[in-house]
Amino acid sequence: MKPSIVILVILISGTTIFSAEPAPEEDYQSLEGTWTRNDQDSKGSPIRVEQEIKQKISTLRIYDRNGQLVHSHQAKFQLQRMSDVNVFTFYDLKVLEGPNKGKQQKAPQSFVYRVKNTQFVQAEGLLRNDKKPLRTLIWWKVKSPVPPSDI
């Protein structure tokens, strides 16, 4: 009888340890602002990707090498904390600009993330049911311009 009680306690505590909890407001605040990273398009040409995060909405914009907007989408998101990782889940994605303008993706997609100082690390393909290939993206926070001081 004692071994079955021990197993039950382990199972119950194990599910508590690995379940996700809603993130506190401070986690959302740490992501607020504009983030940027450089990448390449499918032909190898350089692109700039910007992500503006505010009020639990993420707006992503992709610019080509000439600075022209080639894609934009917006999605709602929620944050969760697990024992050792943070999870970012976006949903209700709507394409605003580009060849797929008007398309929508309602299904949620999640990734592991970390924010440290001015760096936002996004790691895809790590969660149990994530079918995406393993990929890590590093975003850098865009500093707001400092207004000139009146002397």
C-alpha positions, 0 to 999 in steps of 0.5 A: 500500500505504501508504494502506491501512495508514494507513486501517487504523490510523485504523479500529482507533484510532477504534474504541478511542477510541469504545468503552465501558470499564467504569467504575471503582468511584469512578464508582459511589461518586459516584452512591451516595445519594439524588437528587431532582428535581421534575417534572409528571405527564401532567396537569401536576400537580407531582410529586417524583421520588426515586432511591436508588442503592446497590450497583449498584441504582437505586430510583426513587419518584414522589410526587404533590403530597400526598406519596403514593407513586404509582409505584416501580421498581427496576433493576440498573445498570452504568456505562461510560466512553467517551472524552468521556462516561459511560454509565449502563445500567439493566436488569432493571427491576421495577415495585414500586408503582403501576398497573403493579405487577409489570411487568418490563422486562429489556431494557437502556436507556442514557443519558449522564450526568455527576455534578458536586458535588451535581448528577447530569445525565441526558441521554436520546436522545443515543446511537446506537440510543436511540429516546427523544426528547431529554430532560435531567433534573437531579437534586440530591443529598439531604444526609443529616441531621447527627446532633446532637452530644453536648456 
